Amino acid sequence: MTGEGAHEAAPPRVSPGRASSEGSAIVARGLTKRFRGGQVAVDDLHLDVPRGSVFGFLGPNGSGKTTTIRMLLGLVAPTGGACEVLGRPMPAGLAATLPKVGALVEGPAFYPYLSGRDNLMRFDAADPTADPRTAKARVGAALDRVGLGAAAGKRYRAYSLGMRQRLAIAGALLGPRELLVLDEPTNGLDPQGTREVRALIKDVAADGTTVFVSSHLLAEVEQMCTGIGVMRAGRLVAQGTIAGLRAGHPPRVRVETPHPGQAAAVLNRLGLAGVRTGDAEVTADLGDRAPEAVCAELVGDGVAVRGFAVVRPSLEELFVGLTGEGFDVDG
């Protein structure tokens, strides 16, 4: 992410104030990261990720998502605030917490000439908490879980992008995990690879693991997440469900007509706010008006109505409104 890999300033002591919230896998209270030179990557973040959820952490590139993940995992020290992961304060609780957390941050890194199985064996051997006597069984189970059992002996360089990403997730699932943290898990994948990873995330979540997914792909987040947080320039600007965020925006009426000027005049007369005229179309905030009454008024005034609908903001409109920047809607 742009600007987030800068050298960090020597941080002051983080306040030990409680950040916990019962039933949450991740909690942050006032979490802040300021780099040397004054750049603020994360600013006063307050976040709650419910246990058992698939939580989408959204934002344009450079909005602070990866820096937040690094602080939650103890990879970067915060300069203010407090956070807890699985009920333990971080970074003080690293030793007890990290064995229960699987993470994929900034893409997988494997040996291209080794097989998928041998790569995971090396990965597993680097874990001081793993029992080497059960390594083969553990690696085999992880490969089977991500659908790579049949390709375990194939060299990594021959894997497709989707297979490589699934192997990385297998590495994060070598042990029993209560939390899986994925930073842009479908970034750069073709549609098939994206579907593979999406299905895997849903499967992991179905077993009760909390999944925290950082992404800028709206369509992917909508299809697999039960909750979302939206970042903009280091600040969390919204948190909840997509349906809940949409509910905070008033419905609009859209009228398709060859007489947009005449239709706009009727809507203004009815007191509807935000009347906008387009090419053979007029939209306005519906307010507390009954849509059938609005349509009847239009027809009664001789407006030729070709189409009439009550609409909520699209995903693109919703997130552009929250962040002031465009998102990749289609992925």
N, C-alpha and C positions, 0 to 999 in steps of 0.2 A: 504494500500500500504506500502511496506517495507520502513522503514526509514522516512516516512512522518508524523508520529504521534509523533515525538520527541518534547521535550520541546522547545518552541521558545525563542530566545533571545529577550531582550528588544529592540524594533526597533527604529531607529532614525526617525525623522520626514520625511515623504514621500514628495518628491518634488511635488508642486502643478501644474507642467507643464501640458499643455493640452494634452489629450490622444484621443480626439474625432475624429471621422471620420463619415461624414454624410452618412446615409443609413446603418449603422452598429448597430447591437444589442449589441455586445461586442467589446470593443477596449482595447488593452493593449499596452503600450509603455515602454519598458525597465523594465517590471515587474520582480522583484527579491525577493526571500525569502531565507534568511540565518538563520539557526537555531543555538542555542547555541552550541559551540564546533566547529563552522566553517563549518558545513555541508550546502552545497548550494542545496536546493531542486528545485528551479526554478531560472534560470539564464538569465537575460536580454531578457525577452519574449516580442516579438512584434506580436500581433495577431489582426485580423479583422474577425468578424463573421457577414456576411450580414444578414439584417433583412429578415425574411421569409424563411430562409434556414434551412435545416437539416444538421448540421455541425458535423462531426465526429472528435473527439479529440483522436488521436491514440498514442499508445506508450506501450512498455513493462511495466510490473509491476515495480514500483519504479522510473519511468521516470519523475515524477512531475505532473501528471495529476490531482490527487486529491488535492494537495496543491494549484495548480492554481485555481481550482474551489472554494476552500475555500477562497482564496483571492478575487475572483470576487464577492462572496456572503457576504464578510465582516466578515467571520468567523475567518480569520487569517489576521493579519496586515502584509503588505509587508514591506521589508526592503529597497526597492528602486523601482523607476519607478512610473507609474500611470496607472489607468485603469478606464474605464467608462462602465456602464451597462445601456442600454436603454437611452443613452444620458446624464446620470448623473454621476459625479465622485464618485468613491467608495473609502473609506467607508463613505465619507461625505453625500452621497445621499441615504443612506440605508433606511431611513424612507419613502421616496417618491418612491423608486424603488422596494423594496421587495414585496409590495402588488401586483405588476404586474409580479412577478417571482414565478414560481413553481419549486421546487427542490427536487430531491431524491439523497441523498449522502450516500454512504456506507450502503445501504440496508434498508428495512422498519423495523419498530419496533412497533408492535401492541399487544394488550391484547389478549391472545389465547382463553380465555373463553367468550369474547364478540363477538357479530356478526360483520360482516363487516360494517353494517349500524351504530351500536353503537360505533364502533371504530372511524368511521369518524365523528360522532357527537361530541365525545370527542376532536378529532383533531380540528374540526371547533371551538369549544368553547374556545380553547386556543389562537385563533386569535383575538387580540384586535380590529381589523378593521372589523370583521364580525358582521353582524346584527343577533342577536339570534332569532328574529322573523321570519327570512327566512331560518333558519338553515336546517329544514327538506327538504324544496324544493331544497336547494343547494346541500345537501348530496345525495338526490335522483337523481338529474341531473348528478352529478359526477359519481355515480354508473352506471347509464344507459349509460353514455358516454364510460365507459371502459368495458361494456358488463357484469356487475355484478348485474344488477337490479334483476334478478331472484334468485340470491344467496345472496341478501342483508341480509336476516335473518339467514343465516348459520354462525355457529361459525368460527372464524378465524382459529382455529386449524384444521378444516376440509378442509380448502382451499388447493388446489394444489399450487406448487411453482409459476406457471404462474398466478394463481388467486391472490396470495399474492402480486406479483409484480404489477399487474394491480390495486389492491386496493391501493398500495402505490402511484401509479401514479394518481389515483383518488383523493387522499389526496392533491397532488400537483396541482390539477385542480379544487379545490373547489370554487375558484373565477375565474373571467376572467383573463387570463394570456397572456402577450405579449411574454414571454420567459419561456421555460421549460428546466431545466438543469438536466440531468440524468447521474449519475456516475455508469458505468457498469450495465445497466438495465437488461441485459440478462445473467449476470454471474450466473452460477450454474443451469440454467434452462435446462429442457429437450427440444427436438426439437419442441414439441407442444407448450410449454410455450414460447419459443423463437419466434415462428411464431406469437403468440398472441400479444406479446409486440411489435414486429416489425410492425404489422398491426396497432396497436394503435398509435404508433409514427407517422406513415404515415398519419393517420386520423387526428391527432392533427395538424400536419404541414399543411394539406390541408385547415384547417380553418384559416391559416395565422399566426399561432404561430411559432416563431423561436424556434427550438429545438437544444440544444447543448448536444451531446452524447459523453461521455467519454467511450472508449472501447479498448480492445486489440484483438477483434475478427474481422479479416479482412473481412470475408465473410458477416457478418452482416452489417458492415459499408458500404461495396460496394453496398449492396442491398437497403439501405435506405437513404444514405447521398448524398447531392448535393455538399458539399465541405468538405475538410479535413485539419487537421493540424497534424503533426507528431512530437512527442517529443522523445528526446533521452538524458538521463542523465541530465534532467533539462532544456534542450535547445530545441527550436523549430527548427527542421532541414528541414522542408518542409511545404508548405501551398499552397492550390489550390484544383484542382479536381484530381481524380485518372487518368482520361484521360490526363489531363495536365501534371501530373508528369510522366506518361508513355511517353508522347511526347518528354520529355527531354532526353530520352534514345534511342540510335540508334536502328533501327530494325535489327534483325539478320536473316540470312538464315539458315535453317536446312535441311540437306540432309540425307535421309535414304538410305543406300547403303551397300552391302556386301563387298565393297572395300573402307573403310574409308581412308586408307593411300593414295590411288590414288586420291580420291576426294579432300583430304587436299592439295595435291600437285597442283591440278588445281586451287583451291581457292587462294593459296599462289601466284601462277603465275599471277592470275588476280589482285593481289594487295589488296585483302580483308584482313582487320585487324582482330585480335582476333580469329584466326582459332583454334578450339578445336576439338580433335578427341575423340569419345567415342565408345561404343560397337555398331557397325553397324550404326554409325551416325557421322556426322561432322557438326559443326556450325561455323559461322563467321559473323562479322559485314558486313551488306550489303553495307553501305556507299551510294554513288550515283549511284551504278550499277543498271541496270534494271534486275529484277529477272529472266525474261525470257531469257535474254542474258547469265546470269550465268548458267542457266539450260542447255541451248544449248551448251555452252562450255564443260560442264561435259559430256553430251551425245556424243558430237563430239570427245572427248578424250577417248571414250570407257568405261566411268564409268556407271555401272548399277545403275540407279536411281529408287529406289522403292517409294520414297516419297520426296516431295520438298515443303517447306513452308517458308513464311516470318512471323516471330513471334516477338511480343513485350515481354518485361520481364513479368513474372508472378507476381501476387500480392506478393507472398512470396519472390521472387527475388528482387522486388522493395523495399519492406520494410526492408528486411534484409540488403540490400545495404545502406539504409538510416540510420538504427539504429545500425547495427552490431549485432543484436540479432534476434532470431526467434520469430514469432508470431503464435498465434493459427489461422490458416487459415480457418479451417472448423467450428470452434465454437462448 
